[in-house]
């Protein structure tokens, strides 16, 4: 695998292309070319199937960094041209459609390669491997402004469409040993991280395929998003009392204008697994806070580099033949130790604070 296309050159996509360009020959694709990027850029409309297939026929793999609702045309073009496919989606229906293609694909189909789903599932699976029998698996991720202000205490440092999608769609969990769906924005719990109070609540898509993988093996499995206290109540008011859940584009516009991105953000990643090691009941935890870093002389937000490094590391592992070369890849199948040894996965180890 030498030639990679990265489609969607927004906050994360530009960095994905930059990171991969150090290893592969990268072609960036967007409707408008961004300025001052170190890789070749092609402009075009991804809704033009011929343009997309002609472009991908010259590539060995493609990373879609588009909003969740635009990924399927890229996945279908990758399937038709027989190349590897990667994306960052948290959207369950999109992933289900990609899994169906993966049954007969000539290349890898690897959606959900971002932060959550993605990195958190790799971390959680690594903790699970330390036990002979599991009881509870609880995964938590938050991408937040480091210095919050206002009642919502939030900043849209990544796709507003993705945030709203995971707030509205139901979340899959395992509760009392039963795999089920629960409403997002519910199940609020209080978390204290290094003396700072947070809340966490259910959101859609963060577990990827982990419920399917661990069904019958665990009593409790859930994923929750970390926010500053009071956020879930305000979002529930906005989406359900004002019924803006039915006007997603308007909601995106309102929230983006009200809460633009901040430079100083932080990504919290927390995972806890309980179970038995032989006859002994035990608990294993993973916790890190990730902050903005400088890459190639440019500062990148924590949410941007953690997401970009995650998918770039998976691309590296496929290229190095450390992962399957065709079909669907579950995030929990990716060995954490090998992941951290990749050029891009190693960023997680270098910048822990």
C-alpha positions in Angstrom: 0.0 0.0 0.0 1.7 3.2 -1.2 -1.0 5.5 -2.6 -3.6 6.9 -0.2 -6.5 9.3 -0.9 -7.9 11.3 2.0 -11.3 12.7 1.3 -12.6 15.7 3.3 -9.8 18.2 4.3 -11.4 19.8 7.3 -10.0 20.1 10.8 -9.2 16.4 11.1 -8.8 15.4 7.4 -6.0 17.8 6.8 -4.0 16.4 9.6 -4.8 12.8 8.6 -3.4 13.6 5.2 -0.4 15.4 6.7 0.5 12.5 9.0 0.1 9.9 6.2 2.1 12.0 3.8 5.3 11.2 5.7 4.8 7.5 4.9 2.7 7.3 1.8 2.0 9.2 -1.4 -1.2 11.1 -0.4 -3.8 12.7 -2.5 -6.2 15.0 -0.6 -9.7 15.5 -2.0 -12.2 18.3 -1.2 -14.5 20.7 -3.0 -12.0 23.5 -2.3 -8.2 23.1 -1.9 -6.9 24.2 1.5 -3.8 26.5 1.6 -0.3 25.5 2.6 -0.6 21.7 2.8 2.3 19.3 2.1 0.4 16.9 -0.1 -1.3 16.9 -3.6 -4.9 18.1 -3.6 -7.6 17.3 -6.1 -10.9 19.2 -6.1 -14.2 17.6 -7.1 -17.6 16.5 -6.0 -17.8 13.1 -4.1 -21.5 12.8 -5.2 -20.1 12.3 -8.8 -19.7 8.5 -8.8 -17.5 8.6 -12.0 -15.1 11.2 -10.5 -14.8 9.2 -7.3 -14.2 5.8 -9.0 -11.7 7.3 -11.5 -9.8 8.8 -8.6 -9.8 5.7 -6.3 -8.8 3.4 -9.2 -5.4 5.0 -8.9 -5.1 4.5 -5.1 -4.3 1.6 -2.8 -6.5 2.9 0.0 -8.8 5.7 1.0 -9.6 7.5 4.3 -12.9 9.2 4.4 -12.9 12.2 6.8 -16.3 13.4 5.8 -19.4 13.9 8.0 -21.1 10.6 8.8 -23.9 11.0 6.2 -21.4 11.3 3.3 -19.3 8.2 3.9 -21.3 5.6 2.0 -20.5 6.8 -1.5 -16.8 6.7 -0.7 -17.1 3.2 0.8 -19.1 2.0 -2.3 -16.5 3.4 -4.6 -13.7 1.8 -2.6 -15.6 -1.5 -2.7 -16.0 -1.3 -6.5 -12.4 -0.5 -7.1 -11.1 -3.1 -4.7 -9.0 -0.9 -2.5 -8.8 -0.5 1.3 -11.3 1.7 3.1 -11.0 3.6 6.4 -13.3 6.1 8.1 -14.1 7.9 11.4 -17.8 7.3 11.6 -19.8 6.8 14.8 -23.0 6.2 12.7 -24.4 2.7 13.2 -26.4 2.4 10.0 -23.4 3.5 8.0 -21.2 0.9 9.6 -23.8 -1.8 9.1 -23.9 -1.0 5.3 -20.1 -1.1 5.2 -20.0 -4.5 7.0 -22.3 -5.9 4.3 -19.9 -4.8 1.6 -17.0 -6.2 3.6 -18.3 -9.8 3.2 -17.1 -9.8 -0.4 -14.6 -6.9 -0.5 -11.2 -7.3 -2.1 -9.7 -4.9 0.4 -10.1 -4.0 4.0 -13.2 -2.2 5.2 -12.3 -0.5 8.4 -14.9 2.1 9.6 -14.9 3.6 13.2 -11.2 4.3 13.3 -11.4 7.6 15.3 -11.4 8.3 19.0 -14.7 6.8 20.0 -15.4 4.5 18.3 -11.8 3.6 17.6 -9.1 4.3 20.1 -11.3 3.7 23.2 -12.3 0.3 21.9 -8.7 -0.7 21.3 -7.8 0.4 24.9 -10.9 -1.4 26.4 -10.1 -4.6 24.6 -6.5 -4.5 25.8 -7.7 -4.3 29.4 -10.2 -7.2 28.8 -7.4 -9.5 27.6 -5.9 -9.3 31.1 -8.8 -11.2 32.6 -9.9 -14.8 32.5 -13.5 -13.9 33.1 -15.2 -10.4 32.7 -17.8 -8.7 34.8 -18.0 -5.0 33.9 -16.5 -2.9 31.0 -17.1 0.9 31.2 -15.6 3.2 28.6 -15.6 7.0 28.8 -14.3 9.8 26.4 -14.6 13.5 26.5 -13.4 16.2 24.0 -13.8 19.5 25.9 -12.6 23.1 26.1 -9.9 23.3 28.7 -11.3 26.5 30.0 -15.1 26.3 29.7 -17.5 29.2 29.8 -21.3 29.6 29.6 -24.0 27.2 30.8 -23.3 24.6 28.1 -19.5 24.7 28.8 -18.7 23.3 25.4 -17.0 24.1 22.1 -17.6 22.3 18.8 -14.0 21.3 18.0 -15.2 18.6 15.7 -18.2 17.9 13.5 -21.4 19.4 14.9 -23.3 16.9 12.7 -21.5 14.0 14.4 -22.2 15.4 17.9 -25.9 15.8 17.2 -26.1 12.4 15.6 -24.7 10.7 18.7 -26.9 12.7 21.0 -30.1 11.7 19.2 -29.6 8.1 18.2 -30.0 5.4 20.8 -27.0 3.8 22.4 -26.2 0.1 22.5 -25.2 -1.4 25.8 -25.1 -4.7 27.7 -27.0 -4.5 31.0 -27.6 -7.4 33.3 -26.1 -9.6 30.7 -28.6 -8.5 28.0 -27.7 -6.6 24.9 -30.1 -3.7 24.4 -30.6 -0.1 23.3 -31.0 2.8 25.7 -31.7 6.5 25.0 -28.7 8.8 24.5 -28.4 11.7 27.0 -29.6 9.3 29.7 -27.8 7.4 32.4 -26.1 10.6 33.8 -23.3 9.9 36.3 -20.9 12.1 38.1 -17.1 11.7 37.5 -14.2 13.4 39.4 -11.0 13.6 37.4 -8.0 15.0 39.2 -10.3 17.2 41.4 -12.5 18.4 38.5 -16.2 17.5 38.4 -17.7 16.1 35.2 -20.8 14.3 34.1 -21.0 11.4 31.7 -24.0 10.1 29.8 -24.9 7.6 27.1 -24.3 8.5 23.5 -24.7 6.5 20.3 -21.9 4.6 18.4 -19.0 4.9 20.9 -18.7 1.1 21.4 -18.6 0.3 17.7 -19.0 -3.5 17.5 -17.9 -4.2 21.1 -21.4 -5.2 22.3 -21.6 -7.9 19.6 -18.0 -9.1 20.5 -18.6 -9.3 24.2 -22.3 -10.5 24.2 -22.6 -13.5 26.6 -19.2 -12.7 28.2 -19.9 -9.7 30.3 -22.7 -8.5 32.7 -22.2 -4.7 32.0 -20.8 -2.9 29.0 -21.4 0.7 28.2 -19.9 3.8 26.7 -20.6 7.4 27.9 -19.4 10.8 26.8 -17.8 13.1 29.3 -19.0 16.7 29.6 -18.9 19.5 32.2 -21.9 19.3 34.6 -25.3 20.5 33.2 -24.5 19.9 29.5 -26.8 16.9 29.0 -29.8 18.7 30.6 -29.4 21.7 28.2 -29.0 19.5 25.1 -32.1 17.5 26.1 -34.0 20.8 26.4 -32.7 22.0 23.0 -33.3 18.7 21.1 -36.5 17.5 22.7 -38.4 20.4 24.4 -37.7 22.7 21.5 -38.0 19.8 19.1 -34.8 20.8 17.2 -34.0 17.1 16.8 -36.2 17.3 13.7 -34.2 20.2 12.3 -30.6 19.0 12.4 -29.1 21.5 9.9 -30.6 24.4 11.9 -29.3 22.9 15.2 -25.9 22.6 13.7 -25.9 26.2 12.6 -27.1 27.5 16.0 -24.6 25.5 17.9 -21.6 26.2 15.6 -22.3 29.9 15.8 -22.8 29.9 19.5 -19.9 27.6 20.5 -17.1 28.0 17.9 -13.8 25.9 18.3 -11.3 26.9 20.9 -7.5 26.5 20.6 -7.0 25.1 24.2 -8.9 21.8 24.4 -8.4 18.6 26.2 -9.4 15.0 25.4 -10.1 12.7 28.4 -9.9 8.9 27.9 -10.9 6.6 30.7 -11.6 2.9 30.7 -12.3 0.5 33.6 -12.7 -3.3 33.4 -13.6 -5.6 36.3 -13.5 -9.3 36.3 -11.6 -12.3 37.5 -8.0 -13.3 37.1 -8.2 -16.9 38.0 -10.1 -16.9 41.3 -9.3 -13.3 42.2 -11.7 -10.4 41.5 -9.7 -7.5 40.1 -10.0 -4.1 38.4 -7.9 -2.6 35.7 -8.0 1.1 34.6 -6.7 3.3 31.9 -6.7 7.1 32.1 -5.0 9.9 30.1 -5.6 13.5 29.4 -4.4 14.6 25.9 -3.6 18.3 25.1 -2.8 20.2 21.9 0.5 19.5 20.3 2.7 20.8 17.5 3.2 18.7 14.4 5.5 19.9 11.5 5.5 23.4 13.0 1.7 23.8 13.3 -0.3 23.5 16.5 -3.2 21.0 16.4 -6.1 20.7 18.9 -6.2 17.6 21.1 -9.4 16.3 19.4 -7.8 16.8 15.9 -4.6 14.9 16.6 -6.0 12.1 18.7 -8.6 11.4 16.0 -6.2 11.7 13.1 -3.4 9.7 14.7 -5.8 6.9 15.5 -7.0 6.3 11.9 -3.4 6.9 10.6 -2.1 4.2 12.9 -4.6 1.7 11.6 -3.7 2.5 8.0 0.0 1.9 8.9 -0.9 -1.5 10.5 -2.8 -2.6 7.4 0.1 -1.4 5.2 2.6 -3.3 7.4 0.4 -6.4 7.2 -0.1 -6.5 11.0 -3.9 -6.6 10.4 -6.1 -8.6 7.9 -5.7 -7.6 4.3 -9.4 -7.8 3.4 -12.8 -7.8 5.0 -14.2 -6.0 8.0 -11.9 -5.0 10.8 -13.3 -4.5 14.3 -11.4 -2.0 16.5 -11.3 -4.4 19.4 -9.2 -6.8 17.2 -6.4 -4.3 16.9 -3.5 -5.1 19.3 -2.8 -2.0 21.4 0.9 -2.7 21.9 1.5 -2.9 18.1 -0.8 0.1 17.5 1.4 2.2 19.9 4.5 1.2 18.0 3.4 2.7 14.7 4.7 6.1 13.8 1.3 7.7 14.4 0.1 5.6 17.2 3.2 6.5 19.1 1.9 10.1 19.4 -0.4 8.8 22.2 2.6 7.7 24.2 4.7 10.8 23.5 2.2 13.3 24.6 0.6 11.9 27.7 0.2 14.5 30.6 
